[in-house]
Amino acid sequence: MSRRMAELAPQQAGYLGIESVRRADGFGITVSYWSSLDAVARWKQQAEHLVAQAQGKAKWYVDYAVRVARVERSYGKPKADRAVV
């Protein structure tokens, strides 16, 4: 399902990028970037994403947290083989 969401998100208006990492024990984090709060709201209500959210709550996640935040600045030295969001 996470692969499908990673394929679907870029098709949505306002999508800017995604980063995801998961440990061997299953703990992970995924951050998606959007151009506006309206774009975030549309993604939250996208039909396939609604199904994924429901399945996640029912099947996969004991707990989870959603944070909506604004990135004011981002900088660093990315690895040559990693795309910058």
MIBA-735107 format. One record per atom (N, C-alpha, C): residue in one letter; atom name; y, x, z negated. Coordinates in steps of 0.1 Angstrom, whole numbers, plus 5000, padded with zeros to 4 digits. Atoms other than C-alpha are relative to their C-alpha. Example, Ala and Ser with C-alpha at 12.3 -4.5 7.8 and 13.67 -1.06 7.14 Angstrom:
BEGIN
a, N, 4988, 5009, 5000
a, CA, 4955, 5123, 4922
a, C, 5012, 5009, 5000
s, N, 4989, 4991, 5000
s, CA, 4989, 5137, 4929
s, C, 5011, 4992, 4992
This chain:
BEGIN
m, N, 4988, 5008, 5000
m, CA, 5000, 5000, 5000
m, C, 5013, 5009, 5000
s, N, 4988, 4992, 5000
s, CA, 5024, 5028, 4992
s, C, 5003, 5006, 5014
r, N, 4998, 4995, 4986
r, CA, 5018, 5043, 5027
r, C, 5007, 4989, 5009
r, N, 4994, 5011, 4992
r, CA, 5026, 5009, 5042
r, C, 5015, 4998, 4997
m, N, 4986, 5001, 5004
m, CA, 5058, 5006, 5022
m, C, 5009, 5011, 5006
a, N, 4993, 4988, 4995
a, CA, 5068, 5041, 5033
a, C, 5002, 4999, 5015
e, N, 4998, 5003, 4986
e, CA, 5063, 5029, 5069
e, C, 5010, 4989, 5003
l, N, 4992, 5012, 4999
l, CA, 5081, 4996, 5064
l, C, 5015, 5003, 4997
a, N, 4986, 4998, 5005
a, CA, 5112, 5008, 5045
a, C, 5009, 5005, 5011
p, N, 4990, 4994, 4990
p, CA, 5127, 5029, 5074
p, C, 5003, 4989, 5011
q, N, 4997, 5011, 4991
q, CA, 5126, 4997, 5095
q, C, 5011, 4991, 4995
q, N, 4991, 5009, 5007
q, CA, 5150, 4980, 5071
q, C, 5015, 5005, 5002
a, N, 4986, 4996, 4999
a, CA, 5188, 4980, 5076
a, C, 5005, 5006, 4987
g, N, 4995, 4993, 5012
g, CA, 5205, 5004, 5052
g, C, 4991, 5010, 4994
y, N, 5009, 4990, 5005
y, CA, 5175, 5026, 5046
y, C, 5005, 5014, 5003
l, N, 4996, 4986, 4998
l, CA, 5184, 5063, 5041
l, C, 4989, 5010, 4998
g, N, 5011, 4990, 5002
g, CA, 5152, 5080, 5029
g, C, 4992, 4996, 4988
i, N, 5009, 5002, 5011
i, CA, 5124, 5082, 5004
i, C, 4994, 5013, 4996
e, N, 5007, 4989, 5006
e, CA, 5109, 5108, 4981
e, C, 4990, 4995, 4990
s, N, 5011, 5004, 5009
s, CA, 5076, 5105, 4962
s, C, 4992, 5011, 4996
v, N, 5009, 4989, 5005
v, CA, 5054, 5126, 4940
v, C, 4991, 4993, 4990
r, N, 5009, 5006, 5009
r, CA, 5023, 5118, 4920
r, C, 4991, 5011, 4995
r, N, 5009, 4990, 5007
r, CA, 5003, 5138, 4895
r, C, 4985, 4996, 5002
a, N, 5014, 5002, 4999
a, CA, 4965, 5141, 4895
a, C, 4996, 4988, 4991
d, N, 5003, 5011, 5009
d, CA, 4964, 5116, 4866
d, C, 5005, 4987, 5004
g, N, 4995, 5012, 4995
g, CA, 4981, 5090, 4886
g, C, 5015, 4997, 4998
f, N, 4986, 5002, 5003
f, CA, 5016, 5092, 4871
f, C, 5008, 5004, 5012
g, N, 4992, 4996, 4989
g, CA, 5042, 5092, 4898
g, C, 5013, 4994, 5000
i, N, 4987, 5006, 4998
i, CA, 5077, 5084, 4909
i, C, 5003, 5000, 5015
t, N, 4995, 5001, 4986
t, CA, 5091, 5072, 4942
t, C, 5014, 4996, 4999
v, N, 4986, 5003, 4999
v, CA, 5128, 5071, 4949
v, C, 5003, 4997, 5014
s, N, 4995, 5003, 4986
s, CA, 5142, 5053, 4979
s, C, 5015, 4999, 4999
y, N, 4986, 4999, 4999
y, CA, 5177, 5057, 4991
y, C, 5005, 4989, 5010
w, N, 4995, 5011, 4992
w, CA, 5198, 5028, 5005
w, C, 5015, 5002, 5001
s, N, 4986, 4998, 4998
s, CA, 5233, 5026, 5019
s, C, 5009, 4991, 4991
s, N, 4992, 5009, 5008
s, CA, 5245, 4997, 4997
s, C, 4991, 4992, 4990
l, N, 5007, 5009, 5009
l, CA, 5235, 4973, 4969
l, C, 4994, 4989, 5008
d, N, 5005, 5010, 4991
d, CA, 5231, 4947, 4996
d, C, 4987, 5004, 5006
a, N, 5012, 4995, 4993
a, CA, 5205, 4968, 5014
a, C, 4989, 5001, 4990
v, N, 5010, 5000, 5010
v, CA, 5187, 4973, 4981
v, C, 4994, 4986, 4997
a, N, 5004, 5013, 5002
a, CA, 5186, 4936, 4975
a, C, 4992, 4994, 5011
r, N, 5008, 5004, 4988
r, CA, 5173, 4929, 5010
r, C, 4986, 5006, 4999
w, N, 5013, 4994, 5001
w, CA, 5145, 4954, 5005
w, C, 4992, 4994, 4989
k, N, 5007, 5007, 5011
k, CA, 5136, 4938, 4972
k, C, 4994, 4987, 5004
q, N, 5004, 5013, 4995
q, CA, 5132, 4905, 4990
q, C, 4992, 5000, 5013
q, N, 5008, 5000, 4988
q, CA, 5114, 4917, 5021
q, C, 4986, 4995, 4998
a, N, 5013, 5007, 5002
a, CA, 5082, 4897, 5026
a, C, 4988, 5009, 4996
e, N, 5012, 4991, 5004
e, CA, 5056, 4925, 5026
e, C, 5003, 5008, 4987
h, N, 4996, 4993, 5013
h, CA, 5075, 4943, 4998
h, C, 4998, 4991, 4988
l, N, 5002, 5009, 5011
l, CA, 5073, 4912, 4977
l, C, 4985, 4999, 4997
v, N, 5014, 4999, 5002
v, CA, 5035, 4912, 4982
v, C, 4996, 5012, 4992
a, N, 5003, 4988, 5007
a, CA, 5033, 4948, 4972
a, C, 5005, 5000, 4986
q, N, 4995, 5001, 5014
q, CA, 5054, 4942, 4941
q, C, 4991, 4992, 4991
a, N, 5009, 5008, 5007
a, CA, 5032, 4914, 4930
a, C, 4986, 5006, 4997
q, N, 5013, 4993, 5002
q, CA, 5000, 4934, 4936
q, C, 5001, 5011, 4990
g, N, 4997, 4989, 5009
g, CA, 5015, 4964, 4918
g, C, 4999, 4995, 4985
k, N, 4999, 5005, 5014
k, CA, 5022, 4943, 4887
k, C, 4986, 4995, 4995
a, N, 5013, 5006, 5004
a, CA, 4988, 4926, 4888
a, C, 4988, 5009, 5000
k, N, 5012, 4992, 4998
k, CA, 4965, 4954, 4899
k, C, 5001, 5015, 4995
w, N, 5000, 4986, 5000
w, CA, 4978, 4989, 4897
w, C, 5008, 5006, 4988
y, N, 4991, 4994, 5009
y, CA, 5005, 4994, 4871
y, C, 4998, 4994, 4986
v, N, 5000, 5004, 5014
v, CA, 5001, 4992, 4833
v, C, 5014, 4998, 4996
d, N, 4986, 5002, 5002
d, CA, 5038, 4997, 4831
d, C, 5008, 5006, 5012
y, N, 4992, 4995, 4989
y, CA, 5066, 5005, 4855
y, C, 5015, 4998, 4996
a, N, 4986, 5001, 5002
a, CA, 5104, 5009, 4856
a, C, 5007, 5000, 5013
v, N, 4991, 5000, 4988
v, CA, 5129, 5001, 4883
v, C, 5014, 5004, 4996
r, N, 4987, 4996, 5003
r, CA, 5162, 5019, 4882
r, C, 5008, 4999, 5013
v, N, 4991, 5000, 4989
v, CA, 5191, 5012, 4906
v, C, 5012, 5008, 4996
a, N, 4990, 4990, 5003
a, CA, 5215, 5041, 4906
a, C, 5008, 5004, 5012
r, N, 4992, 4994, 4989
r, CA, 5242, 5056, 4927
r, C, 5000, 5015, 4999
v, N, 5000, 4985, 4999
v, CA, 5239, 5092, 4938
v, C, 5015, 5004, 5004
e, N, 4986, 4995, 4998
e, CA, 5274, 5107, 4935
e, C, 5001, 5013, 5008
r, N, 5000, 4986, 4994
r, CA, 5265, 5142, 4946
r, C, 4985, 5005, 5000
s, N, 5013, 4995, 4999
s, CA, 5233, 5159, 4958
s, C, 5001, 5014, 5007
y, N, 4999, 4987, 4994
y, CA, 5230, 5196, 4965
y, C, 4989, 5009, 4995
g, N, 5010, 4991, 5004
g, CA, 5206, 5225, 4963
g, C, 4996, 5008, 5013
k, N, 5005, 4992, 4989
k, CA, 5186, 5248, 4985
k, C, 4986, 4995, 5003
p, N, 5013, 5006, 4997
p, CA, 5158, 5228, 5001
p, C, 4990, 5010, 5007
k, N, 5010, 4992, 4993
k, CA, 5126, 5244, 5013
k, C, 5001, 4998, 5015
a, N, 4999, 5001, 4986
a, CA, 5126, 5251, 5050
a, C, 4992, 4989, 5006
d, N, 5009, 5010, 4994
d, CA, 5097, 5227, 5056
d, C, 5002, 4986, 4995
r, N, 4997, 5013, 5006
r, CA, 5112, 5198, 5037
r, C, 5013, 4994, 5005
a, N, 4988, 5006, 4995
a, CA, 5136, 5174, 5052
a, C, 5009, 4996, 4989
v, N, 4990, 5004, 5010
v, CA, 5168, 5167, 5033
v, C, 5003, 4985, 5002
v, N, 4996, 5015, 4999
v, CA, 5175, 5130, 5025
v, C, 5015, 4999, 5000
